[in-house]
Amino acid sequence: LFKESNGTNDSAAATCQVDGLQSEPESIRKWRDEQKERLEQLDANSRKQEAEWKEKAIKELEEWYARQDEKLQKTKASNRAAEEAFVNDAEDVFPGTEWERVAQLCDFNPKSSKQAKDVSRMRSVLISLKQASLVR
């Protein structure tokens, strides 16, 4: 850096600095050049690797979207089939089959998942109502 003293440039200091750079030993200059080349090569490699990762990420994202779309289409198809079956069963309503329809819609398996709410009391009420005769 050039230093200013009393508003003028100190040309002697600038000359010494330039001479210092020119009188730098050859081994240090060689090391600087090698270091610069090595850093440029590392930068190029990191840019190349980053581009490869981006391509791989785009490919994986496209595959994920394809799997999600396929899963969505399968879910839609199964929901439509279940809805059609439910509508067909709803049309076949006969007196005295109400509890059979309720039993089809309820899960009476006491070994349900741990995360589900406790529905044992509701289950027992439905079973007792099913077994009791309807009084009108």
Buried (B, 14 or more C-beta within 10 A) or exposed (E): EEEEEEEEEEEEEEEEEEEEEEEEEEEEEEEEEEEEEEEEEEEEEEEEEEEEEEEEEEEEEEEEEEEEEEEEEEEEEEEEEEEEEEEEEEEEEEEEEEBEBEEEEBEEEEEBEEEEEEBEEEBEEBBEEBEEEEEE
